[in-house]
Amino acid sequence: MSHSVSSERSLKICVRFFCRKPKTGILMLNMGGPEKLEDVHDFLLRLFMDTDLMQLPVQ
């Protein structure tokens, strides 16, 4: 096998296994909710401001 064919093969392996974009998933949770319409604002504020809830990487 010539050197250029070997290099091309190595590059294809790199692209195939190491250089791909990471897969993206969707996480869906049922975390309850407010009982009254008036409670929606406070519920969402507490939910999105809670730094201890979960931290996910952002792409």
Stockholm file with secondary structure:
# STOCKHOLM 1.0

chainA/1-59         MSHSVSSERSLKICVRFFCRKPKTGILMLNMGGPEKLEDVHDFLLRLFMDTDLMQLPVQ
#=GR chainA/1-59 SS CCHHHHHHHHHHHHHHHTSSCCCCCCCCCCCCCCSSGGGHHHHHHHHHHCTTTCCCCCC
#=GC SS_cons        CCHHHHHHHHHHHHHHHTSSCCCCCCCCCCCCCCSSGGGHHHHHHHHHHCTTTCCCCCC
//
